[in-house]
Amino acid sequence: MNPKQMQEVFLSEKAKTLLYHPQGMGNYFTFKSAVDILGLDWDELLPNGVYNVTGGGVFDMGYMSNHIGPPEVAIKALKEHSTLEELRVYPPDLLPELKALAAKKKFGREISDDFTVLGVEGAQGGIGYTYMTFLNPGDEVITTDPAYFHFVPGAEVFGAKVVPIKLNERNGYKLDPREVEAAITPKTKMIVLCDPVNPFGVTATKEELLEIADMARKNNIIIFNNITHNTHQTDPNAEHIPLASLHSPETPMDHVISVSGISKGYGMPALRVGFMGGHPALLRGAFLLKMEITKIHINYPGQYAALAAMKDDAYIERSTEIIRRNYKHIEETVAMTDGVSIPVKPQYGFCMIIDVSGTGVSAQEVSTALLKYKIATITGDGLGEVGATEYIRLNYSHPDVECVEQFRVALPKAIADAKTGMYRQAVIDFFEKTGTLRGKEIIKKLKG
Ligand SMILES: Cc1ncc(COP(=O)(O)O)c(C=O)c1O
């Protein structure tokens, strides 16, 4: 059997959903695609396959790890709790203290008869368990376009139909309750309310949250409130409200599943610790599935590191300053670069979009050239149909100011290179290899 036949015969329908999905890993364009196009050395650039691009002086503005890294207290806790006693046991789902702190600090709730927190493998674990616990084939899931890579493929794996709401200037690049209402059908089972929204970093207002929660409650719809980017207040005037915190007798939030992690807020994606909050009756389903599939235990060193980090408010202050500084720098760079714009100013986190459509070349060509000039980025096609060839997503958390300084040098040079057309065929070849429908549309566009 050739590899294709093997996949056809042996893979489950779930796995097959992803093989040619435009958002299946490897099927969308990233700086890793650019490594091949530029003929760079993988081992030098991505030592041991680590995405945190440090080799060759490349700055990583691609995937969303918090480059500031963890606070000292977390590293200390990690070491202190890597003992023989703590490594030879199956730890609990979450330490009671961490459970209570995550409930309060992340979701604005106390542990009670109607709220609890389950430990999961990062916020991503929370996405997987939320989909697995609540979705059946044929269910409809409302989400945004663009959205975090995995919201669409993850739901489709469980047979759900994704109903995307296009984000644009009119709706302020976030879910508009009126549009959500219009998208609801008798089949709607879930609304993915990513707040702050990846990739724009925009937050919902209290009124918007209450309206969406109200219509979901009336229609027996689960709200999946992913708030993992809410730790850093990028815009000093912005406010972020965890939906769960609006729970009251008049506005019960029992239909809300909240998810967060420690990768964005505290710079520890390697530890794979995350939190899934909700009503115990609903989380019981997730608990049972988790036990059968990956086991319920979350590593002790990671739990203690999370606990220490979440108590370190000074760390958040320091890291927020870095993020604000970087955003301002990028804003200035964009203002001085023809053809590039920021569709919307981010409010929380370190995730933002630049739109390069005014340059006349695709985001993928610019992104390839940016890597040549030591800046690694991700393009819009991994995030949705909207902005697929226009958007470049930037992570602006790098603690070293040289990152944004290099971005300023790189951007005009990258655009000039891309305009020569020197990377167009290689980008077309990339999408031809992936065989996705979105890739085919992009090829048509690039061929003009
Ligand atoms: C919205 C969103 N959810 C989840 C994740 C994954 O987070 P974690 O590392 O905690 O699994 C990311 C990472 O970029 C994200 O942007």
Ligand as a Chemical Component Dictionary entry (heavy atoms), coordinates in Angstrom:
data_LIG
# 
_chem_comp.id                   LIG 
_chem_comp.type                 NON-POLYMER 
_chem_comp.pdbx_formal_charge   0 
_chem_comp.three_letter_code    LIG 
# 
loop_
_chem_comp_atom.comp_id 
_chem_comp_atom.atom_id 
_chem_comp_atom.alt_atom_id 
_chem_comp_atom.type_symbol 
_chem_comp_atom.charge 
_chem_comp_atom.model_Cartn_x 
_chem_comp_atom.model_Cartn_y 
_chem_comp_atom.model_Cartn_z 
_chem_comp_atom.pdbx_ordinal 
LIG C1 C1 C 0 -7.323 31.178 22.014 1  
LIG C2 C2 C 0 -6.295 30.156 22.388 2  
LIG N1 N1 N 0 -6.656 29.076 23.078 3  
LIG C3 C3 C 0 -5.762 28.146 23.441 4  
LIG C4 C4 C 0 -4.430 28.272 23.105 5  
LIG C5 C5 C 0 -3.489 27.216 23.561 6  
LIG O1 O1 O 0 -3.056 27.490 24.859 7  
LIG P1 P1 P 0 -2.349 26.425 25.792 8  
LIG O2 O2 O 0 -0.895 26.472 25.482 9  
LIG O3 O3 O 0 -2.665 26.838 27.172 10 
LIG O4 O4 O 0 -2.911 25.082 25.436 11 
LIG C6 C6 C 0 -3.995 29.371 22.364 12 
LIG C7 C7 C 0 -2.594 29.514 21.943 13 
LIG O5 O5 O 0 -2.261 30.296 21.082 14 
LIG C8 C8 C 0 -4.951 30.359 22.009 15 
LIG O6 O6 O 0 -4.594 31.440 21.329 16 
# 
loop_
_chem_comp_bond.comp_id 
_chem_comp_bond.atom_id_1 
_chem_comp_bond.atom_id_2 
_chem_comp_bond.value_order 
_chem_comp_bond.pdbx_ordinal 
LIG C1 C2 SING 1  
LIG C2 N1 SING 2  
LIG C2 C8 DOUB 3  
LIG N1 C3 DOUB 4  
LIG C3 C4 SING 5  
LIG C4 C5 SING 6  
LIG C4 C6 DOUB 7  
LIG C5 O1 SING 8  
LIG O1 P1 SING 9  
LIG P1 O2 DOUB 10 
LIG P1 O3 SING 11 
LIG P1 O4 SING 12 
LIG C6 C7 SING 13 
LIG C6 C8 SING 14 
LIG C7 O5 DOUB 15 
LIG C8 O6 SING 16 
# 
